[in-house]
Amino acid sequence: MTQKDTQLSIEALSEQLYQVLHEQESLSEHDVEALARLELMIETKLFMEDSRENPEEYLLERFQSRLLNFEEEHPSLSAIIRRISNSLSNIGV
């Protein structure tokens, strides 16, 4: 199987997965865990591919993306961490 065939196969399977998930009203705990493992596997593969080209830029982008997600999910905690960080920076740490 060529890389192009593999890519097309992955795209078709991901579309099928999307359709199945879209039709579900709720997911079981087992389904959520399986999807989390799948997400981790995909992110790891993408990281390996992207990091070969420009690892520093990729890591910075991923960090910024995770930081934005964290700030959206935990705004009050993010504000506290930001104030602590600014205070430490102001005293030279």
BELBEL-V630474 format. One record per residue. N is the residue number from 1. SS is DSSP state (H for helix, E for strand, - for the rest). OMEGA is omega as a letter, one per 30 degrees, with the letter a starting at -180 (NA if undefined). Layout:
N,SS,OMEGA
N,SS,OMEGA
//
This chain:
1,-,a
2,-,l
3,H,l
4,H,l
5,H,l
6,H,l
7,H,l
8,H,l
9,H,l
10,H,l
11,H,l
12,H,l
13,H,l
14,H,l
15,H,l
16,H,l
17,H,l
18,H,a
19,H,l
20,H,a
21,H,l
22,H,a
23,H,a
24,-,l
25,-,l
26,-,a
27,-,l
28,-,l
29,H,l
30,H,l
31,H,l
32,H,l
33,H,l
34,H,l
35,H,l
36,H,l
37,H,l
38,H,l
39,H,l
40,H,l
41,H,a
42,H,l
43,H,l
44,H,l
45,H,l
46,H,l
47,H,a
48,H,l
49,H,a
50,H,a
51,H,l
52,H,a
53,H,a
54,H,a
55,H,a
56,H,a
57,H,a
58,H,l
59,H,l
60,H,l
61,H,a
62,H,l
63,H,a
64,H,l
65,H,l
66,H,l
67,H,l
68,H,l
69,H,l
70,H,a
71,H,l
72,H,a
73,H,a
74,-,a
75,H,a
76,H,l
77,H,l
78,H,l
79,H,l
80,H,l
81,H,l
82,H,l
83,H,l
84,H,l
85,H,l
86,H,l
87,H,l
88,H,l
89,H,a
90,H,l
91,-,l
92,-,l
93,-,NA
//
